[in-house]
Amino acid sequence: MKGFLHTEGKKITDGSGKEILLTGWGLGNWLLQEGYMWKAYGKRFDRPSRIEKCVEELTGREYAGYFWKKYRENYIRREDILAMAALGYNSVRIPFSYRLFMEDGPGIRWKEEGFALLDQCLAWCEEAGMYAFLDLHGAPGGQTGSNIDDSVDNVPRLFIDRDCRDKACALWKQLALRYRSREVVGGYDLLNEPIIPPEAGNGDYDYLLPALESFYEEVITEIRKVDTGHMLSIEGAHWATDVRIFHKKYDANMVLHFHRYAEMPDKACLNRFIEAAGRLDVPLWMGETGENTNPWYAALYPLAGALGIGYNLWPWKKMDTANSPCSIRVPEGYHEILSYLEKGPHPGYERAQQILEEYLVNIRYENCEKHPEVTAHVFRRPPFSMQAVDFDAVPGEGVSWKGNGLPGEDKPYRKDTALEIRERDTAWDKKFAFDCGWERLGLVLHAGEYACYSLDCSLCPVHVLKLAFTCQTEEEAVVQFGRKEGNTIQVILHKNEKEAAVSLGVIPPGTGNTTIKIEILKGTVLFGQLHIS
C-alpha cells in the first residue's frame, strides 16, 4: 500500500498516483446480522436485536453472552481475509452496528468491543494487502427504516431524533480519530442504504431527503476536524440507487457509492450513476451487489471493471449457499431452531446450545464449503459460463462487436447496440427473489456480424482453451471462432443444431487477458449460453 486512497477526477488512486480498481466482498452478518444468512426468513429473526433476543430465548442469558463473543471471534478471522486476497481481490467492506461501539441511552459512552474487532481485522488486511472500508450499516436510530439497520420500528430515526444524529456524528469522529493514520483504511462508508423507498412498504420517508443531505454535511465536518486524508463514500437513498442528493459534491475526496441487485446486467443499469458521477467529476463504486447466479456475475462485474467502476459483492459468507465464496454447513438438528422461530416447540436449552455450538465451529473459514467457481465468474477466469448476450461493451462498436441492425428502445436488452437480441423462451417463471430473467435471452448473429468476449487467463495453466455453446439454427451456417492472439477456426453448424464445441488453441504462459471472437460468415445463428474452459 502506497499512501491513502484518494480521488483524482473519476479515478481512485493510491499515494503513488496508480489507479486502483476496487474489487472485493462485504463481510455481511459478522458485526451486523441478517436473518436470511441463517436461513431464517421471518420477521422474528430478521435483524440483530431480534436475533439476539431469540438466541437468548433458546439458550439462556449466560450461554447467549458466550455465544456472541465466540461468534464474532469465529465468523471472520485472519484466514478469511488472506483467502480473499489469494483469490485476487484487493478490498473488503466491513459493515457494523453502532451498538458494538457505543451504549444506548443518554450521553456518549464508548464500548471497546467494536474498536478492538476493527483493529484486529485491519491488521489482517494490512498483512494481506487489502484495503478496508468501514461501513456504518446500522446507525443510531436506523438510517434505512428496515431490518438491515436494526431499527426498532422500521423508521429511519437517525434523521428525526437529534440524539441519534449526535451519536452518529460522534461515532464517525471517533473512528476517524482512531484510524486517521491507517493507510489500510480505504475509506469511510458513512451510511449504508439510507431512507427506504416507499414501495418497500414501511412508509414514505422521502421528506427526509433534505435531512440526509444535511447529515452528510454535518458528519463530514466532524470527520474533517480530525482526519483530512481518508476518502469518503457517499450513498443515496432507496437502497443506494437514488441519485437525487448528488446535485452537489459533499467533499473534495468523495466517491459516489451505489448498489445493484436484480437488474438486467447491462450498461443501462449503470447509466444513471455514470451520468451523476460525470456531473460531479467523482469516481463510482458499486459498493454492494450480488446475490445472483454466477453467469450474472460474469456479465456485470467485467462490464463495471471495463468502465472503471469498482465493485464489492455481498456477502463473503452465509449458510448453505452456492453464490458466495464460503458456505456455512448447516448444523445437525438446525431445523429445530428454525421450527421454534416459526412458532414450533422450544428444542430445550441444552439441545439449542448443542446445535449452536456446532454452528460456531462451522462458521470458521476452514470448515466452510468453498466455491471458487464464484470468483472464476466474477473475473471470467476459465472455467466459467456466461450468456452470449453479454458480449463486450468496451471499447465498443467496430472492436467489441459489429452489427448490421440499429440500436433501439424496443430491444429487450443491450438497447445501445446494433446486434439482435431475442427471447429464446417466452415462458418465464421467476426462480428467486433477484432473478431478472435475462438468461432467457439469446444473441442473434447474421452474416457479417461478430461479438467479442474478454476473459482473464492470467492464472490458467498451459492448456487448450475450449468453447462450448448452446445455439439454434434454422439453416446451415458457417461460424468463425478465434482469439485475438491466435489462429481462427471455421465451423459448419447444420440446420437445427442445438449445441457445439470448438478448441481455440493452447493458452501459453503469461497470456493474461484475452478475447474470444465469434463471427458469422454465412447464415444466422442464435447463441444462448457459452461455457469457456
C-alpha positions in Angstrom: 0.0 0.0 0.0 1.4 3.4 -1.0 -0.4 6.1 0.8 -4.1 6.8 1.3 -6.6 6.1 -1.5 -8.0 9.3 -2.9 -9.9 10.6 -5.9 -8.5 12.2 -9.0 -11.4 13.1 -11.2 -13.3 10.0 -11.9 -10.5 7.7 -10.8 -9.4 6.3 -7.4 -5.6 6.4 -7.0 -3.1 5.5 -4.3 -0.4 7.7 -2.9 1.9 7.0 -5.9 -0.8 8.0 -8.4 -1.6 4.5 -9.5 -5.2 3.9 -10.4 -6.9 1.4 -8.1 -10.0 -0.5 -9.4 -11.6 -1.8 -6.2 -12.7 -5.5 -6.2 -13.8 -7.3 -3.1 -16.5 -8.7 -0.8 -18.5 -7.4 2.1 -18.3 -9.1 5.5 -22.1 -9.2 5.9 -23.5 -11.0 9.0 -20.4 -10.5 11.1 -20.8 -7.3 13.0 -24.4 -6.8 12.0 -26.6 -9.9 11.4 -29.3 -10.5 8.9 -31.7 -13.5 9.4 -31.7 -14.7 5.8 -28.0 -15.6 6.1 -29.0 -18.0 8.8 -31.7 -19.5 6.5 -34.4 -17.8 8.7 -36.8 -15.6 6.8 -39.4 -14.4 9.3 -39.6 -11.0 11.0 -38.9 -12.6 14.4 -35.3 -13.2 13.3 -34.6 -10.5 10.7 -32.3 -8.0 12.5 -29.5 -8.1 15.1 -31.6 -7.1 18.2 -34.3 -9.7 17.4 -31.7 -12.4 16.6 -30.0 -11.7 19.9 -33.3 -12.0 21.7 -34.1 -15.3 20.1 -30.7 -16.8 20.8 -31.2 -15.8 24.5 -34.7 -17.4 24.5 -33.3 -20.6 23.0 -30.1 -20.9 25.1 -30.4 -18.7 28.2 -28.7 -15.5 29.1 -25.3 -16.9 30.2 -24.8 -19.0 27.1 -26.0 -16.2 24.8 -23.3 -13.9 26.1 -20.7 -16.6 25.5 -22.2 -17.3 22.0 -21.9 -13.8 20.7 -18.3 -13.4 21.9 -17.3 -16.7 20.1 -19.4 -15.8 17.1 -17.6 -12.6 16.5 -14.2 -14.4 17.0 -15.0 -17.1 14.6 -17.2 -15.6 11.8 -14.4 -13.6 10.3 -10.8 -14.5 11.1 -7.3 -13.9 9.6 -7.9 -16.9 7.3 -10.9 -15.3 5.7 -9.0 -12.1 4.8 -5.9 -14.0 3.5 -8.2 -16.2 1.4 -9.9 -13.3 -0.1 -6.6 -11.7 -1.1 -5.4 -15.0 -2.5 -8.4 -15.2 -4.8 -7.3 -11.9 -6.3 -9.5 -9.3 -4.6 -8.0 -6.0 -3.2 -10.6 -4.7 -0.8 -13.1 -5.6 1.9 -16.1 -3.7 3.2 -16.8 -4.1 6.9 -20.4 -3.5 7.8 -21.0 -2.8 11.5 -23.7 -1.7 14.0 -23.1 1.3 16.2 -24.1 -0.8 19.2 -20.7 -2.5 19.2 -19.0 0.9 19.7 -21.3 2.9 22.0 -24.0 2.5 24.6 -27.6 3.3 24.1 -29.1 5.9 26.5 -28.2 9.4 27.4 -24.8 10.8 26.5 -21.8 9.4 24.6 -20.4 6.3 26.3 -17.9 4.2 24.3 -17.6 0.4 24.2 -14.2 -1.0 23.3 -15.5 -4.3 21.7 -16.2 -2.8 18.3 -13.0 -0.9 18.1 -11.0 -4.0 19.1 -12.6 -6.1 16.4 -11.9 -3.5 13.8 -8.3 -3.1 15.0 -7.8 -6.9 14.6 -9.4 -7.0 11.1 -7.4 -4.1 9.9 -4.2 -5.8 11.0 -5.2 -8.9 8.9 -6.0 -6.6 6.0 -2.5 -5.0 6.2 -1.0 -8.4 6.2 -3.0 -9.4 3.1 -2.6 -6.0 1.3 -6.3 -5.5 1.3 -8.0 -2.0 1.6 -10.7 -2.0 4.2 -13.8 0.2 4.0 -15.6 1.0 7.3 -19.4 0.8 6.7 -21.9 2.2 9.2 -24.5 -0.4 8.3 -26.6 0.2 11.5 -26.6 3.8 12.6 -28.1 5.1 15.9 -31.9 5.0 15.4 -31.5 3.4 12.0 -30.8 5.2 8.7 -32.9 3.0 6.4 -36.1 2.1 8.2 -35.8 -1.7 7.7 -34.3 -4.8 9.2 -30.9 -4.1 7.7 -30.2 -1.2 10.0 -31.6 -2.8 13.2 -34.2 -0.1 13.6 -36.7 -0.5 16.4 -39.8 0.4 14.4 -38.8 0.5 10.7 -38.4 4.3 10.9 -35.1 6.0 9.9 -34.9 7.8 13.2 -31.3 9.0 12.5 -32.9 11.8 10.5 -35.7 12.5 13.0 -34.2 12.3 16.5 -31.4 14.7 17.4 -29.8 12.3 19.9 -29.4 9.7 17.2 -27.8 12.2 14.9 -25.4 13.4 17.6 -24.4 9.9 18.4 -23.7 9.0 14.7 -21.6 12.1 14.2 -19.7 11.4 17.4 -19.0 7.8 16.3 -17.6 8.8 12.9 -15.4 11.5 14.5 -14.1 8.9 17.0 -13.5 6.3 14.2 -11.7 9.0 12.1 -9.6 10.0 15.1 -8.6 6.4 15.8 -7.8 5.4 12.2 -6.7 8.7 10.6 -3.1 7.4 10.2 -4.0 4.0 8.8 -3.4 3.7 5.1 -5.1 0.3 5.1 -8.4 2.0 5.6 -9.6 2.7 2.0 -12.4 5.0 3.1 -15.3 5.7 5.3 -18.7 4.5 4.1 -20.8 7.0 6.0 -24.2 5.3 5.8 -25.5 2.1 4.2 -28.7 2.4 2.1 -30.3 5.4 3.8 -34.1 6.0 3.6 -36.0 3.1 2.4 -38.1 3.5 -0.8 -41.9 4.0 -0.3 -42.7 0.9 -2.4 -40.9 -1.3 0.1 -43.9 -1.0 2.3 -42.5 0.5 5.5 -43.7 4.1 4.8 -42.8 7.1 2.7 -39.8 8.9 4.2 -38.7 10.8 1.1 -39.5 14.0 3.0 -36.3 13.2 4.9 -34.0 13.6 1.9 -33.0 17.1 2.9 -32.2 15.8 6.4 -29.9 13.1 4.7 -28.1 15.8 2.8 -27.6 17.9 6.0 -26.5 14.9 7.9 -23.7 14.2 5.4 -22.6 17.8 5.6 -22.6 17.7 9.4 -20.8 14.4 9.8 -18.2 15.3 7.1 -17.5 18.5 9.0 -16.9 16.5 12.2 -14.7 13.9 10.4 -12.6 16.6 8.7 -11.8 18.2 12.0 -9.6 15.2 12.8 -8.9 13.4 9.5 -8.3 15.2 6.2 -6.8 12.2 4.5 -9.3 9.4 4.1 -11.7 9.1 1.1 -15.4 9.3 1.9 -18.1 7.0 0.4 -21.5 8.7 -0.1 -24.7 6.6 -0.8 -28.0 7.9 -2.0 -31.5 6.9 -0.8 -33.6 3.9 -1.8 -31.2 1.1 -1.3 -28.4 3.4 -2.6 -30.0 3.6 -6.1 -31.4 7.1 -6.0 -29.2 9.9 -7.3 -31.2 13.0 -6.3 -28.9 14.0 -3.5 -26.0 14.1 -5.9 -26.7 17.6 -7.2 -23.5 18.7 -5.4 -20.2 17.5 -4.2 -20.1 16.8 -0.5 -16.3 16.6 -0.2 -13.3 17.0 -2.4 -12.3 13.4 -1.7 -15.6 11.5 -2.2 -16.7 8.6 -4.2 -20.3 8.1 -5.4 -21.4 4.8 -3.9 -24.3 2.8 -5.4 -25.8 -0.7 -5.2 -27.1 -3.0 -7.9 -29.2 -6.1 -7.4 -31.8 -7.9 -9.5 -31.1 -5.7 -12.6 -30.6 -6.7 -16.2 -26.8 -6.7 -16.1 -26.0 -4.4 -19.0 -24.8 -0.8 -19.1 -28.3 0.5 -18.8 -28.4 -0.4 -15.1 -25.3 1.8 -14.6 -26.1 4.8 -16.7 -27.8 7.0 -14.1 -24.8 6.6 -11.8 -22.3 7.2 -14.6 -24.2 10.4 -15.5 -24.4 11.6 -11.9 -20.7 10.9 -11.3 -19.9 12.7 -14.6 -21.6 15.8 -13.5 -19.7 15.9 -10.2 -16.4 14.6 -11.7 -16.1 11.9 -9.0 -15.4 8.1 -9.1 -18.1 5.5 -8.9 -18.1 2.5 -6.6 -20.6 -0.3 -6.8 -20.1 -1.0 -3.1 -22.8 -3.7 -2.7 -24.1 -6.1 -5.2 -24.5 -9.8 -5.9 -26.9 -12.5 -4.5 -27.4 -13.8 -8.0 -26.2 -16.5 -10.4 -22.7 -17.0 -11.5 -23.4 -16.1 -15.1 -25.0 -12.8 -13.9 -21.7 -12.1 -12.1 -19.8 -12.8 -15.3 -22.0 -10.3 -17.1 -22.0 -7.3 -14.7 -18.6 -7.2 -13.0 -16.3 -7.4 -16.0 -18.5 -4.7 -17.6 -18.2 -2.5 -14.5 -14.4 -3.0 -14.5 -14.1 -2.1 -18.2 -16.0 1.1 -17.4 -13.6 1.9 -14.5 -16.2 1.1 -11.8 -15.0 -0.8 -8.8 -17.3 -3.3 -7.0 -17.8 -5.1 -3.7 -20.0 -8.2 -3.7 -22.4 -9.3 -0.9 -21.7 -11.3 1.2 -18.5 -13.3 1.6 -20.1 -16.0 3.7 -23.6 -17.3 4.6 -25.3 -20.5 5.4 -25.9 -23.2 2.7 -25.2 -21.2 -0.4 -23.6 -21.6 -3.8 -23.3 -17.9 -4.8 -20.8 -16.7 -2.1 -17.2 -17.9 -1.9 -17.9 -19.5 1.5 -20.9 -21.6 2.5 -21.5 -22.4 6.2 -22.6 -26.0 6.7 -26.0 -26.5 8.3 -25.6 -27.8 11.9 -27.2 -31.2 12.7 -30.7 -30.5 14.1 -30.8 -26.9 12.9 -34.3 -27.4 11.7 -35.4 -27.5 15.4 -34.1 -23.9 15.7 -35.9 -22.8 12.6 -39.1 -24.6 13.7 -39.0 -22.7 17.0 -38.7 -19.4 15.1 -41.9 -20.3 13.2 -43.9 -20.9 16.4 -42.8 -24.5 16.8 -41.7 -26.2 20.1 -38.7 -25.0 22.0 -35.9 -27.6 21.4 -34.7 -27.3 25.1 -31.9 -25.2 26.3 -29.2 -27.8 26.2 -30.3 -29.0 22.8 -30.3 -25.5 21.4 -26.8 -24.9 22.9 -25.6 -28.1 21.3 -26.9 -27.1 17.8 -25.4 -23.5 18.1 -22.1 -24.9 19.4 -21.8 -26.8 16.1 -22.7 -23.7 14.3 -19.9 -21.8 16.0 -17.5 -24.4 14.6 -19.0 -24.4 11.2 -18.7 -20.7 10.6 -14.9 -20.8 10.8 -13.3 -20.4 7.3 -11.6 -23.7 7.3 -14.9 -25.5 8.0 -16.9 -23.8 5.3 -17.6 -25.3 1.9 -15.6 -23.3 -0.7 -17.0 -22.1 -4.0 -14.0 -21.0 -6.2 -16.3 -21.0 -9.2 -17.9 -17.8 -7.9 -14.7 -15.9 -8.2 -14.0 -17.6 -11.6 -17.2 -16.0 -12.9 -16.6 -12.6 -11.2 -13.2 -12.3 -13.1 -14.1 -14.5 -16.1 -11.4 -17.0 -15.3 -11.8 -20.3 -17.1 -13.7 -22.5 -16.5 -16.9 -20.3 -16.4 -20.2 -19.9 -18.1 -21.9 -16.7 -19.4 -24.7 -15.7 -21.7 -23.9 -14.9 -25.3 -25.8 -11.6 -25.0 -23.1 -10.3 -22.6 -20.5 -9.6 -25.3 -18.0 -6.8 -24.5 -19.4 -3.3 -24.3 -16.0 -1.6 -24.2 -14.4 -0.3 -26.3 -17.5 -0.6 -28.4 -18.7 -0.9 -32.0 -16.1 -2.0 -34.5 -13.9 -3.6 -31.9 -16.1 -5.3 -29.3 -18.9 -6.1 -31.8 -20.2 -5.4 -35.2 -23.9 -5.4 -36.1 -26.0 -4.6 -39.2 -29.0 -3.5 -37.3 -29.8 -0.4 -35.2 -29.9 0.4 -31.5 -33.5 0.7 -30.2 -35.7 1.0 -27.2 -37.8 -1.9 -28.4 -35.0 -4.3 -27.7 -35.2 -6.4 -24.6 -31.5 -5.9 -23.7 -28.4 -4.1 -24.8 -30.5 -1.4 -26.4 -27.4 0.7 -27.3 -26.0 -1.9 -29.7 -26.8 -2.9 -33.3 -27.0 -6.6 -32.6 -30.2 -8.5 -32.4 -31.3 -9.8 -29.0 -34.2 -12.2 -29.0 -36.2 -14.2 -26.4 -35.3 -17.8 -26.6 -38.1 -18.8 -24.2 -41.2 -16.5 -23.7 -42.4 -18.6 -20.8 -40.5 -17.4 -17.8 -41.0 -18.1 -14.1 -39.0 -16.1 -11.5 -36.7 -18.6 -9.8 -35.5 -16.5 -6.9 -36.0 -13.0 -5.5 -33.4 -11.3 -7.6 -34.0 -13.2 -10.8 -34.2 -10.6 -13.6 -35.0 -13.2 -16.3 -32.2 -12.2 -18.7 -31.0 -15.8 -19.1 -33.9 -16.4 -21.4 -32.4 -14.0 -24.0 -30.3 -15.1 -26.9 -27.9 -13.3 -29.3 -28.7 -13.5 -33.0 -25.7 -13.1 -35.3 -26.2 -12.7 -39.0 -23.6 -13.0 -41.8 -21.0 -10.2 -41.4 -21.7 -9.7 -37.7 -19.4 -10.6 -34.8 -19.2 -10.4 -31.0 -16.2 -10.5 -28.7 -15.9 -11.8 -25.1 -13.0 -10.9 -22.8 -11.6 -13.3 -20.2 -8.7 -13.5 -17.8 -6.2 -16.3 -18.4 -3.5 -14.9 -16.1 -3.9 -17.8 -13.7 -4.6 -20.5 -16.3 -2.2 -23.5 -16.6 -1.0 -24.2 -20.1 -3.9 -25.9 -21.7 -6.2 -25.9 -24.8 -8.9 -23.2 -24.5 -12.3 -24.7 -25.3 -15.6 -23.0 -26.0 -18.9 -24.9 -25.8 -22.2 -23.2 -26.6 -25.9 -23.7 -27.0 -27.5 -22.4 -30.2 -30.4 -22.5 -32.6 -30.1 -22.7 -36.3 -32.8 -22.7 -39.0 -30.3 -23.2 -41.8 -26.7 -24.2 -42.3 -24.3 -21.5 -41.0 -20.6 -21.0 -41.1 -19.1 -19.5 -38.0 -15.5 -18.4 -37.4 -14.1 -18.6 -33.9 -10.8 -17.2 -32.7 -8.7 -15.5 -30.1 -7.0 -12.1 -30.6 -3.5 -13.7 -30.3 -4.3 -17.0 -32.1 -5.5 -18.6 -35.2 -9.1 -18.8 -36.3 -11.2 -21.9 -36.9 -14.3 -22.2 -39.1 -17.1 -24.5 -38.1 -20.2 -25.5 -40.0 -23.4 -25.6 -37.9 -26.1 -27.6 -39.5 -29.8 -26.9 -39.6 -31.5 -27.4 -36.2 -28.1 -27.5 -34.4 -28.6 -27.2 -30.6 -25.1 -27.2 -29.2 -21.5 -27.4 -30.3 -17.9 -27.0 -29.0 -14.6 -25.8 -30.5 -11.0 -25.7 -29.4 -9.3 -22.4 -29.6 -5.6 -23.3 -29.3 -3.2 -23.6 -26.5 -3.0 -20.9 -23.9 0.7 -20.1 -23.4 2.1 -18.9 -20.1 1.7 -15.2 -19.3 -1.3 -14.8 -21.6 -3.2 -12.5 -19.2 -6.4 -11.0 -20.6 -7.5 -12.4 -23.9 -10.6 -12.1 -26.1 -12.7 -14.7 -28.0 -14.3 -13.5 -31.2 -17.4 -15.2 -32.8 -18.1 -14.1 -36.4 -20.8 -15.3 -38.8 -19.5 -15.9 -42.3 -22.7 -17.4 -43.7 -26.3 -17.8 -42.3 -27.8 -16.9 -39.0 -27.2 -18.3 -35.5 -29.0 -17.7 -32.2 -26.5 -18.2 -29.4 -27.6 -19.0 -25.8 -25.0 -19.8 -23.2 -21.3 -20.0 -23.6 -19.0 -22.2 -21.5 -15.3 -21.4 -21.6 -12.8 -23.9 -20.2 
